[in-house]
Amino acid sequence: MAAMTSPAAGLQQAVPRWRSDPFALGVASGEPRPDSVLLWTRLYPGAPRPGHAASDAEQAAHFEEKSGLTAYQYCVVSYEVFDNEALKKPIQKGEFVTYAARAWSVHARVTGLRPDRHYWYRFRCGNAVSPVGRTRTAPAVDANVARLRLALASCQHYEQGAYVAHVDMAQQDLDFVLFVGDYIYESTNPTYRLRPHTGGTPRTLDAYRERHALYKSDADLRTCHATHPWVCTWDDHEVDNDYAADQDRAYTQPGVFLARRAAAYQAYFEHMPVWPGGPGGAYQRIHQHWTWGQLVDMWTLDCRQFRSAQPCRDPLKGGGRVVLNCDERDDPARTMLGAEQEAWLAQGMRAANGRWRVLAQSTQISSTGVDTPVGRTIYTDGWDGYTAARSRLLQTASESGARNVLALGGDVHQNVAANLRERPNDPDSAVVASEIVTTSVTSRGMSMGALARIRASNPDIAHARSDERGYTLIDITPQQALATFRTTPFPAQAGAMLGVQGRFVVAHGHAGVEPA
Ligand SMILES: [Fe+2]
């Protein structure tokens, strides 16, 4: 029953008296391990004026009015965990202390659970009770597991459509949702504003908090969180489009940009069922290793925090761009993961016992370059801008002793099934891994014409569609990994049903994708 965090010095305990539901952002769970899960919620009694931006002062005054709590107080949130859906007799109870400096968020690590089974949970705070969430633990590390079924998703620009993909995911029998980035968008696109963001581009902690709260005001997203545990990594839009380590497109002074990154990271962790891995501030570890019995070893990777800046940047506007003849991209000193994460991954892949090795990262590994009469153009923000790092990654894959290396990605707003070779598209370079990239939940993709030019220049790509939105089911068994692209035709409308755009399979012991 011990509280998991101690209150900040000087705060007084208070019991809130809620005048509106403090669980308006729902409940969530994540980090499924064989004996533990992480339960999340945030006390947030709604926006001051829903649909409109509010100043920081208005937000604070609204919270105080609805809760009776001030920034000089802390409160206790209790939770109960059940092993049955009828919520008979909790198997565990606990408490978590929260306060304004952590945006009244709750991250309760529940340990001592049994492997490979569902649990249900709810929170209480003062006179309020949360909705019930369902979660599950991973199988024991040495267990023989018949199947892992996950939903791969990314890129859910709030303005650009309804979260029908989350409705579909919530209806599926999943072990977990694997979200590989662009959970919020900091930016707006005036062409597609079905439901506008409130507030402008966030740069401060309060503004990022408001953006996250807006995204979780979507009931379908909340239902998906309450139904399955999520395993997450991030991409760029959680902070700023195309950022690379301490660099942004505006060439902001790195110290200034890092302060913004610290605010964005803090707000991210405050709103996600993810524990901030430290060391702190602008530096937070999100990359992790996961197991699903003896079937799968999975690594969630961080492709933003440690990467070299994009090669051949425009001196007036940084970030990614399409370039011709950029030799800088081949510099072996360039990194996507950073030296430490790269070494950790290589060591982990060599030591892994799982039948499948899954790399969950935020973008597309296979090349999207386009051959032109004057040379090949590439997009510098993707792995094409980090060619030496890509060959090192694929070398590690081929040396790790198994053919069952499956890369999962997002970011590019298109479904892709591709073969991965150390030298892309070179038939003399063996296929050493397979890649599935999911389309976006809502964010718009490139034109099919542009994609056709990419297809024509990249025989390693077996499937590519940028015209539909959705997510991808991944079913992994000892015999195969099956990807089912579940999509709806553009644009996503509330109530739209998802269908199957295509299925691709990777057979055990044989790298490469085949239509299923
Ligand atoms: Fe995106």
Boltz pocket constraint, residues with backbone or C-beta under 6 A from the ligand:
constraints:
  - pocket:
      binder: B
      contacts: [[A, 155], [A, 181], [A, 182], [A, 237], [A, 411], [A, 412], [A, 413], [A, 443]]
      max_distance: 6.0
